[in-house]
Amino acid sequence: MDVLIDYVNAVFTVFLAVIFIRILLSWVPRRPTGRVTTALWNFFHESTEWYLRLFRRIIPSFGMFDFSPIIALIVLYVANGVVVRVLQAL
């Protein structure tokens, strides 16, 4: 059971890191033009957009500030704790 808990925790941690990188990439003024950098850009955007879109529908942006990724990170962090605790209780 410890292996499953470690695996679930690792999946949540990787997704948290990918969302955090996506937040950092939002500060880049232009989309990259190189083949590798464009592929990385697309990976981070396409792998997180489905999750962030849920929060963008609920939380309005305030001018040029979008707080939905921050709320999404908090929800994902809390979900990680809940899932891990449920698995530990089994």
C-alpha positions in Angstrom: 0.0 0.0 0.0 2.9 2.3 0.6 4.0 2.0 -3.0 0.5 3.1 -4.1 0.6 6.1 -1.8 4.0 7.1 -3.0 2.8 6.8 -6.6 -0.3 8.9 -6.1 1.7 11.5 -4.2 4.3 11.6 -7.0 1.5 12.1 -9.7 0.1 15.0 -7.7 3.5 16.5 -7.2 4.4 16.3 -10.9 1.1 17.9 -11.9 1.6 20.6 -9.3 5.0 21.3 -10.8 3.6 21.4 -14.4 1.0 23.9 -13.4 3.6 26.0 -11.6 5.7 26.0 -14.7 2.7 27.0 -16.7 2.2 29.9 -14.4 5.8 31.0 -14.9 5.5 30.6 -18.7 2.5 33.0 -18.6 5.0 35.8 -17.8 6.9 35.2 -21.0 5.9 38.0 -23.3 5.9 36.1 -26.6 5.4 32.5 -27.6 8.8 30.8 -28.5 9.6 30.2 -32.1 12.1 27.3 -31.9 11.0 23.7 -32.5 11.9 22.4 -29.0 10.8 25.4 -27.1 7.5 25.4 -29.0 7.0 21.7 -28.2 7.7 22.4 -24.5 5.3 25.4 -24.5 2.6 23.3 -26.1 3.1 20.5 -23.7 2.7 22.7 -20.6 -0.3 24.5 -22.0 -2.1 21.4 -23.4 -1.5 19.3 -20.3 -2.9 21.8 -17.9 -5.5 23.7 -19.9 -8.3 21.2 -19.1 -7.8 21.6 -15.4 -7.3 25.4 -15.4 -10.3 25.9 -17.6 -12.6 24.5 -14.8 -11.4 27.3 -12.5 -11.5 30.0 -15.2 -15.2 29.4 -15.6 -15.8 29.9 -11.9 -13.3 32.6 -11.0 -13.4 35.8 -13.0 -10.2 37.6 -13.9 -9.5 40.9 -12.3 -8.2 43.1 -15.1 -5.1 41.5 -16.4 -4.7 39.3 -13.3 -5.9 35.7 -13.4 -6.1 34.1 -10.0 -7.6 30.8 -11.2 -4.2 29.0 -11.4 -3.5 29.9 -7.8 -6.8 28.5 -6.7 -6.3 25.5 -8.9 -2.9 24.8 -7.2 -4.5 25.1 -3.7 -7.3 22.8 -4.7 -4.9 20.3 -6.1 -2.7 20.4 -3.0 -5.7 19.8 -0.8 -6.9 17.0 -3.0 -3.5 15.4 -2.7 -3.7 15.5 1.1 -7.2 14.1 1.1 -6.4 11.2 -1.3 -3.2 10.3 0.5 -5.0 10.3 3.9 -7.8 8.1 2.5 -5.3 5.7 1.1 -3.4 5.6 4.4 -6.6 4.8 6.3 -7.2 1.7 4.1 
